[in-house]
Amino acid sequence: MNKKLIIYSSIIFLIIPIFGFKSLLSLFGNILLLLFLIPMLFLGIVFLSWNSFKKTIIQCKTCGNTIYGVHQKCPYCGSKIDQDLQNSSFTANASEETIEVEAEEII
């Protein structure tokens, strides 16, 4: 009887606290990960949505009102809106924009 008591008490005092400590440590680690990763995920979603939203906002140069979406005319004053992509110096043909560079030997 005394021998069984020693075996069972050693199991309780050695094995159960080890598994209990590991599970508590992993629980706290997972909570800390969630506390740091979920706000970072939300910040990433907000950043991407803000950049997407910012691309579709246009300001009328005549009246100064902000317009959401792609419009040809300002819905407030009726003036024609200059689209940055239409009036930019970008062209569809890349060969017109390529600069040819010739190598020269320096002596």
Secondary structure, DSSP 8 states (H G I E B T S, - for coil): -HHHHHHHHHHHHHHHHHHHHHHHHHHHHHHHHHHHHHHHHHHHHHHHHHHHHHHTEEE-TTT--EEES--SB-TTT--B---HHHHSS--S-GGGT----------
